[in-house]
Amino acid sequence: MKIKVNGKDQEVKKTSISVYELLSENKVQRIDMVSVQLNEKFIRKEDFQTVLVKENDEVDFLFFMGGGKYSNSDE
């Protein structure tokens, strides 16, 4: 089946795949640190194993990055 992952076409050999399986196939290592949108709707982490991705679905993996520095001073 054909789906879009982060805006790019992706071919999956199954007719449906769980969000969790899709994350694993895409080698996402810190699944606990990623948010997933399926057709523009956020999926709860506790539902990753039961929500299925189907033909023509659009999936976005959103990774939150920490770091950076904020300062009010002119250093």
C-alpha positions as CSV (number, residue, x, y, z in Angstrom):
1,M,0.0,0.0,0.0
2,K,1.1,3.6,-0.5
3,I,1.1,6.1,2.3
4,K,2.9,9.4,2.9
5,V,5.3,9.7,5.8
6,N,6.5,13.2,6.7
7,G,5.4,14.4,3.2
8,K,7.2,11.6,1.3
9,D,5.7,8.7,-0.5
10,Q,6.3,5.3,1.2
11,E,5.4,1.8,0.1
12,V,4.4,-0.6,2.8
13,K,4.0,-4.3,2.0
14,K,1.0,-4.9,4.2
15,T,-2.6,-3.7,3.6
16,S,-2.6,-2.0,7.0
17,I,0.0,-1.4,9.7
18,S,-0.1,-0.1,13.2
19,V,1.4,3.2,14.0
20,Y,3.8,1.4,16.3
21,E,4.9,-1.0,13.5
22,L,5.4,2.0,11.1
23,L,7.5,3.8,13.7
24,S,9.6,0.6,14.0
25,E,9.9,0.1,10.3
26,N,11.1,3.7,10.0
27,K,13.8,3.0,12.6
28,V,12.5,5.6,15.1
29,Q,14.6,4.8,18.2
30,R,12.9,6.9,20.9
31,I,9.2,6.1,20.3
32,D,8.5,7.6,23.7
33,M,9.8,11.0,22.4
34,V,7.8,11.3,19.2
35,S,4.3,12.5,18.5
36,V,2.3,11.2,15.6
37,Q,-0.3,12.8,13.4
38,L,-2.5,10.5,11.3
39,N,-4.4,12.5,8.6
40,E,-3.8,15.7,10.7
41,K,-5.1,14.2,14.0
42,F,-2.8,13.4,16.9
43,I,-2.7,9.8,18.0
44,R,-2.2,9.1,21.7
45,K,0.9,7.1,22.5
46,E,-1.2,4.5,24.3
47,D,-3.0,3.9,21.0
48,F,0.1,3.4,18.8
49,Q,-0.2,-0.4,18.8
50,T,-4.0,-0.4,17.9
51,V,-4.4,2.5,15.5
52,L,-4.0,1.3,11.9
53,V,-2.5,3.2,9.0
54,K,-4.3,2.4,5.7
55,E,-3.8,3.1,2.0
56,N,-3.4,6.8,1.1
57,D,-3.1,7.8,4.8
58,E,-0.7,10.7,5.7
59,V,1.5,10.2,8.7
60,D,3.7,12.8,10.3
61,F,6.3,12.0,13.0
62,L,7.0,15.0,15.1
63,F,10.2,15.0,17.1
64,F,10.6,17.5,19.9
65,M,14.1,18.9,20.4
66,G,15.5,20.3,23.5
67,G,18.4,22.6,23.9
68,G,19.3,26.1,22.8
69,K,19.9,29.1,25.1
70,Y,17.8,32.1,25.9
71,S,19.4,35.1,27.5
72,N,18.2,38.7,28.1
73,S,21.8,39.9,28.4
74,D,24.0,41.1,25.5
75,E,26.7,38.5,25.9
